[in-house]
Amino acid sequence: METYTALREDRQMLMLMHLSQLLDFITGIGGFIVPLILWATQKDKIQDMDDQGKDIMNFQISLFIYSVVCIPLVFIGIGVILLILIGILGFVFPIINAIKASNGEPTNYPLTINIIK
């Protein structure tokens, strides 16, 4: 006999997990660590936490990969522009998706490499 535990809906926690990515701009790596901890500890308790946590981790890993690729491109000039665009993406989309999560809408991070499935 299987026991089934219903997941609770917690839009505020989902919203906070999306917004916690902004810690990257303050601490440098907090925007990866905090969502990772929230996702790992709450994915079996909160509805949509597993899917949105995977999306956030994939987005954070993708931004890191794109940033590393841009570093050598700085020497030819285009890397600076691309790093600025990556910074804008890393700032704007967590806010947009936090609002969507708060409203119960599906979230989406563009240009994300799906590493964690």
Sequence and secondary structure as in RCSB ss.txt:
>XXXX:A:sequence
METYTALREDRQMLMLMHLSQLLDFITGIGGFIVPLILWATQKDKIQDMDDQGKDIMNFQISLFIYSVVCIPLVF
IGIGVILLILIGILGFVFPIINAIKASNGEPTNYPLTINIIK
>XXXX:A:secstr
       B  HHHHHHHHHGGGGHHHHSSHHHHHHHHHHHHHTTTBTTHHHHHHHHHHHHHHHHHHHHHHHHHGG
GSHHHHHHHHHHHHHHHHHHHHHHHHHTT     TT      
